[in-house]
Amino acid sequence: MLGPPSVPARPRCGAGPSHAVSRRAAGALGHTGRMRLFAAVLPPAPAIEELAAEVAQLKKLPAADRLRWAGRESWHFTLAFYGEVPEETVPDLAERLARAAHRRDPYELRIAGGGRFSDRVVWAGADGDRPAMRHLADASSAAGRRAGLTMDDEHRPYTPHLTLARNRVPGLDLRPYATALKDFTGTAWTVDSLALVCSHPPSRAWRAHSRGTKRWGRGGWGTEARGRPFPAP
């Protein structure tokens, strides 16, 4: 039988070298006692490298320098968005996510294809066991509701996507980017972990919500952290 994960008593958003948070933003977060959290699948390094090579080609397209490109350290597939979460709720949420993960089998996934949301966002898609990923997303949302959070995605169809770039330039056509991504197919990997991620809106910084990588069960699920540990409470 799989055992429960260890959960930090007072986890915090942190800042590493590539995720700098301004003192003003960090201070505001500390005063509110809330974190902007979401559950996500984080692609492994080989998948990130393959996608980075494709993005390098996208950046050669006309007007690519007018888009705001997401850094590779922030690439992820969101499972459930929790919004602003009180600090005292986080341990319960993390524990419920771990329970949800224990009930799921690992599944195969690859980054493949892509598209656009109108002329606002360029994204990469996912291929593989999409039903398993949808079930994991549903379980992640349910974990949030059971932790007392208000979730607004209960009746929204889940479409896995990885945001590559955002556009705020009126009239800039994103169709060439979607077309270029259409035939991209990355190498498959086995998804056997999920992450609870803290993002800080003022600086777009994000941090995995954990003090390290915690996996449990042979071939089973675990929680995963990316980046340096959070500061000690």
Backbone hydrogen bonds in HBPLUS format (Angstrom, degrees):
<---DONOR---> <-ACCEPTOR-->    atom                        ^
c    i                          cat <-CA-CA->   ^        H-A-AA   ^      H-
h    n   atom  resd res      DA  || num        DHA   H-A  angle D-A-AA Bond
n    s   type  num  typ     dist DA aas  dist angle  dist       angle   num
A0019-HIS N   A0016-GLY O   3.06 MM   3  5.01 159.8  2.10 106.5 112.7     1
A0026-ALA N   A0022-SER O   2.86 MM   4  6.08 169.7  1.87 159.7 162.6     2
A0027-GLY N   A0023-ARG O   2.82 MM   4  5.87 154.3  1.89 143.6 151.2     3
A0028-ALA N   A0024-ARG O   2.99 MM   4  6.21 152.4  2.07 143.4 150.7     4
A0029-LEU N   A0025-ALA O   3.03 MM   4  6.32 155.6  2.09 149.5 155.7     5
A0030-GLY N   A0026-ALA O   3.00 MM   4  6.26 157.3  2.05 146.9 153.0     6
A0031-HIS N   A0027-GLY O   2.98 MM   4  6.23 153.4  2.05 149.1 155.8     7
A0032-THR N   A0028-ALA O   3.06 MM   4  6.25 155.6  2.12 148.6 154.4     8
A0033-GLY N   A0029-LEU O   3.02 MM   4  6.07 144.2  2.15 146.6 155.6     9
A0087-GLU N   A0033-GLY O   2.80 MM  54  5.55 151.4  1.88 171.0 161.2    10
A0035-MET N   A0085-VAL O   2.85 MM  50  5.14 153.6  1.92 138.0 145.2    11
A0085-VAL N   A0035-MET O   2.62 MM  50  5.14 165.9  1.64 149.1 153.2    12
A0199-SER N   A0036-ARG O   2.84 MM 163  5.51 161.1  1.88 163.7 167.9    13
A0037-LEU N   A0083-GLY O   3.03 MM  46  5.64 153.9  2.10 151.1 146.0    14
A0082-TYR N   A0037-LEU O   2.89 MM  45  5.37 155.8  1.95 145.1 150.4    15
A0038-PHE N   A0197-VAL O   2.94 MM 159  5.33 145.6  2.06 145.1 154.6    16
A0197-VAL N   A0038-PHE O   2.74 MM 159  5.33 170.3  1.75 170.4 167.2    17
A0039-ALA N   A0080-ALA O   2.82 MM  41  5.19 155.1  1.89 152.3 160.0    18
A0079-LEU N   A0039-ALA O   2.71 MM  40  5.27 176.0  1.71 143.5 142.6    19
A0080-ALA N   A0039-ALA O   3.36 MM  41  5.19 157.7  2.42 127.0 128.9    20
A0040-ALA N   A0195-ALA O   2.86 MM 155  5.27 153.9  1.92 150.6 157.6    21
A0195-ALA N   A0040-ALA O   2.86 MM 155  5.27 158.5  1.91 157.2 162.6    22
A0041-VAL N   A0077-PHE O   2.88 MM  36  5.14 157.4  1.93 145.9 151.9    23
A0077-PHE N   A0041-VAL O   2.98 MM  36  5.14 165.9  2.00 152.5 157.0    24
A0048-ILE N   A0044-PRO O   3.05 MM   4  6.32 154.8  2.12 153.1 161.1    25
A0049-GLU N   A0045-ALA O   2.92 MM   4  6.16 158.2  1.97 158.3 163.4    26
A0050-GLU N   A0046-PRO O   3.10 MM   4  6.35 157.7  2.16 145.6 150.9    27
A0051-LEU N   A0047-ALA O   3.06 MM   4  6.26 163.6  2.09 147.9 152.3    28
A0052-ALA N   A0048-ILE O   2.82 MM   4  5.98 151.9  1.90 147.8 156.5    29
A0053-ALA N   A0049-GLU O   3.11 MM   4  6.36 150.0  2.20 145.0 151.1    30
A0054-GLU N   A0050-GLU O   3.28 MM   4  6.64 150.9  2.37 141.7 149.2    31
A0054-GLU N   A0051-LEU O   3.07 MM   3  5.04 116.2  2.50  93.9 109.4    32
A0055-VAL N   A0051-LEU O   2.85 MM   4  6.15 157.8  1.90 154.3 160.8    33
A0056-ALA N   A0052-ALA O   2.94 MM   4  6.14 147.6  2.05 143.5 151.8    34
A0057-GLN N   A0054-GLU O   3.07 MM   3  5.29 128.0  2.35  99.5 112.4    35
A0058-LEU N   A0054-GLU O   3.08 MM   4  6.49 150.4  2.17 143.6 152.5    36
A0059-LYS N   A0055-VAL O   2.93 MM   4  6.20 147.7  2.04 151.7 159.6    37
A0060-LYS N   A0057-GLN O   3.04 MM   3  5.37 160.4  2.08 109.2 115.4    38
A0061-LEU N   A0058-LEU O   3.02 MM   3  5.54 166.3  2.04 116.7 121.1    39
A0064-ALA N   A0061-LEU O   3.18 MM   3  5.59 151.2  2.26 138.8 135.8    40
A0066-ARG N   A0063-ALA O   2.96 MM   3  5.43 162.2  1.99 115.2 120.8    41
A0067-LEU N   A0064-ALA O   3.17 MM   3  5.57 165.8  2.19 112.0 116.4    42
A0068-ARG N   A0166-ARG O   2.88 MM  98  5.15 178.3  1.88 160.0 160.5    43
A0166-ARG N   A0068-ARG O   2.91 MM  98  5.15 154.3  1.97 134.5 141.9    44
A0070-ALA N   A0164-LEU O   2.82 MM  94  5.34 169.2  1.83 140.2 144.0    45
A0074-SER N   A0071-GLY O   2.93 MM   3  5.62 162.1  1.96 121.2 127.1    46
A0075-TRP N   A0072-ARG O   3.21 MM   3  5.24 168.0  2.23 106.7 110.4    47
A0089-THR N   A0086-PRO O   2.92 MM   3  5.42 153.3  1.99 115.8 124.3    48
A0090-VAL N   A0087-GLU O   3.29 MM   3  5.53 149.1  2.39 104.9 113.0    49
A0093-LEU N   A0089-THR O   3.05 MM   4  6.30 161.0  2.09 155.7 161.8    50
A0094-ALA N   A0090-VAL O   2.86 MM   4  6.05 166.5  1.88 163.1 166.1    51
A0095-GLU N   A0091-PRO O   2.99 MM   4  6.17 155.5  2.05 145.1 151.6    52
A0096-ARG N   A0092-ASP O   2.98 MM   4  6.22 157.3  2.04 149.4 155.3    53
A0097-LEU N   A0093-LEU O   2.92 MM   4  6.16 150.6  2.01 149.7 158.2    54
A0098-ALA N   A0094-ALA O   3.02 MM   4  6.27 152.6  2.10 143.4 150.5    55
A0099-ARG N   A0095-GLU O   3.05 MM   4  6.39 152.2  2.13 144.7 151.9    56
A0100-ALA N   A0096-ARG O   3.01 MM   4  6.25 158.4  2.05 144.8 150.5    57
A0101-ALA N   A0097-LEU O   2.88 MM   4  6.15 154.1  1.95 149.0 156.3    58
A0102-HIS N   A0098-ALA O   2.98 MM   4  6.22 151.0  2.06 146.6 153.9    59
A0103-ARG N   A0100-ALA O   3.20 MM   3  5.45 139.0  2.38 100.6 111.3    60
A0104-ARG N   A0101-ALA O   3.05 MM   3  5.35 165.4  2.07 113.6 118.1    61
A0107-TYR N   A0191-VAL O   3.25 MM  84  5.37 150.7  2.34 135.1 140.8    62
A0191-VAL N   A0107-TYR O   2.69 MM  84  5.37 161.6  1.73 176.0 169.8    63
A0129-ASP N   A0108-GLU O   2.99 MM  21  5.76 171.5  1.99 156.0 157.1    64
A0109-LEU N   A0189-TRP O   2.95 MM  80  5.63 156.4  2.01 160.9 168.6    65
A0189-TRP N   A0109-LEU O   2.85 MM  80  5.63 155.0  1.91 160.1 166.8    66
A0110-ARG N   A0127-ASP O   2.85 MM  17  5.33 139.1  2.02 156.4 157.9    67
A0127-ASP N   A0110-ARG O   2.89 MM  17  5.33 156.6  1.94 154.4 159.2    68
A0186-GLY N   A0111-ILE O   2.74 MM  75  5.16 154.4  1.80 166.1 174.4    69
A0112-ALA N   A0125-GLY O   2.98 MM  13  5.16 155.8  2.04 111.9 119.0    70
A0113-GLY N   A0184-PHE O   2.75 MM  71  5.06 161.8  1.78 143.1 148.1    71
A0125-GLY N   A0113-GLY O   3.23 MM  12  5.13 165.6  2.25 100.6 103.4    72
A0115-GLY N   A0123-TRP O   2.90 MM   8  5.45 153.1  1.97 146.1 150.2    73
A0123-TRP N   A0115-GLY O   3.00 MM   8  5.45 169.4  2.01 140.1 142.2    74
A0117-PHE N   A0121-VAL O   2.93 MM   4  5.11 150.5  2.01 136.1 144.8    75
A0120-ARG N   A0117-PHE O   2.92 MM   3  5.74 165.5  1.94 145.7 150.6    76
A0167-ASN N   A0120-ARG O   2.74 MM  47  4.85 152.8  1.81 144.3 144.3    77
A0122-VAL N   A0165-ALA O   2.91 MM  43  5.14 164.2  1.93 144.5 147.7    78
A0164-LEU N   A0122-VAL O   2.84 MM  42  5.56 166.8  1.86 153.7 155.4    79
A0165-ALA N   A0122-VAL O   3.26 MM  43  5.14 157.7  2.32 138.1 138.6    80
A0124-ALA N   A0162-LEU O   2.88 MM  38  5.05 160.4  1.92 142.3 146.2    81
A0162-LEU N   A0124-ALA O   2.82 MM  38  5.05 157.4  1.87 151.3 157.2    82
A0130-ARG N   A0128-GLY O   2.94 MM   2  5.63 130.1  2.19 107.1  92.1    83
A0133-MET N   A0129-ASP O   3.18 MM   4  6.56 151.8  2.27 145.2 153.5    84
A0134-ARG N   A0130-ARG O   2.82 MM   4  6.07 154.3  1.89 153.8 161.0    85
A0135-HIS N   A0131-PRO O   2.94 MM   4  6.19 154.6  2.01 147.1 153.6    86
A0136-LEU N   A0132-ALA O   2.98 MM   4  6.24 150.0  2.08 142.4 150.5    87
A0137-ALA N   A0133-MET O   2.89 MM   4  6.18 151.3  1.98 145.2 153.2    88
A0138-ASP N   A0134-ARG O   2.88 MM   4  6.18 155.3  1.94 148.1 154.8    89
A0139-ALA N   A0135-HIS O   2.92 MM   4  6.14 155.0  1.98 143.9 150.8    90
A0140-SER N   A0136-LEU O   2.89 MM   4  6.10 147.9  2.00 143.0 151.9    91
A0141-SER N   A0137-ALA O   2.97 MM   4  6.24 152.6  2.05 147.3 154.3    92
A0142-ALA N   A0138-ASP O   2.92 MM   4  6.17 157.8  1.97 147.2 153.7    93
A0143-ALA N   A0139-ALA O   2.95 MM   4  6.16 146.6  2.06 140.8 149.4    94
A0144-GLY N   A0140-SER O   3.26 MM   4  6.57 147.9  2.37 138.1 145.3    95
A0144-GLY N   A0141-SER O   3.07 MM   3  5.17 119.7  2.45  96.5 111.0    96
A0145-ARG N   A0141-SER O   3.07 MM   4  6.49 156.9  2.12 151.3 157.2    97
A0146-ARG N   A0142-ALA O   2.91 MM   4  6.14 160.3  1.95 152.5 157.8    98
A0147-ALA N   A0143-ALA O   3.05 MM   4  6.19 127.6  2.34 134.4 147.5    99
A0147-ALA N   A0144-GLY O   3.14 MM   3  5.06 134.0  2.36  93.2 106.1   100
A0149-LEU N   A0144-GLY O   2.94 MM   5  5.33 159.7  1.98 153.1 147.7   101
A0148-GLY N   A0145-ARG O   2.96 MM   3  5.14 156.9  2.02 106.4 111.9   102
A0156-ARG N   A0153-ASP O   3.25 MM   3  5.00 166.2  2.27 102.3 106.0   103
A0172-LEU N   A0169-VAL O   3.27 MM   3  5.82 162.3  2.30 139.6 138.2   104
A0177-TYR N   A0174-LEU O   3.13 MM   3  5.51 130.9  2.38 108.8 120.8   105
A0178-ALA N   A0174-LEU O   3.27 MM   4  6.64 159.6  2.31 154.0 159.7   106
A0179-THR N   A0175-ARG O   2.94 MM   4  6.12 160.7  1.97 157.3 162.5   107
A0180-ALA N   A0176-PRO O   3.03 MM   4  6.12 153.4  2.10 137.4 144.3   108
A0181-LEU N   A0177-TYR O   3.14 MM   4  6.35 140.7  2.30 142.4 151.9   109
A0182-LYS N   A0179-THR O   3.22 MM   3  5.21 148.9  2.32  99.8 108.9   110
A0184-PHE N   A0181-LEU O   3.08 MM   3  5.32 163.3  2.11 113.9 119.2   111
A0194-LEU N   A0222-GLY O   3.12 MM  28  6.65 151.0  2.21 151.5 157.0   112
A0224-GLU N   A0194-LEU O   2.73 MM  30  5.69 144.7  1.85 144.8 150.5   113
A0209-HIS N   A0196-LEU O   2.46 MM  13  5.22 158.9  1.50 159.9 165.6   114
A0198-CYS N   A0207-ARG O   2.52 MM   9  4.94 175.2  1.53 163.5 163.7   115
A0207-ARG N   A0198-CYS O   2.49 MM   9  4.94 151.3  1.57 144.8 155.9   116
A0200-HIS N   A0205-ALA O   2.65 MM   5  5.22 163.2  1.67 155.1 158.0   117
A0203-SER N   A0200-HIS O   3.18 MM   3  6.01 140.3  2.34 127.2 135.2   118
A0204-ARG N   A0200-HIS O   2.87 MM   4  5.46 125.2  2.18 149.7 161.4   119
A0210-SER N   A0208-ALA O   3.05 MM   2  5.89 122.7  2.39 110.4  94.5   120
A0223-THR N   A0214-LYS O   2.94 MM   9  5.53 132.9  2.17 161.5 174.1   121
A0220-GLY N   A0217-GLY O   3.07 MM   3  4.83 167.3  2.09 112.4 113.0   122
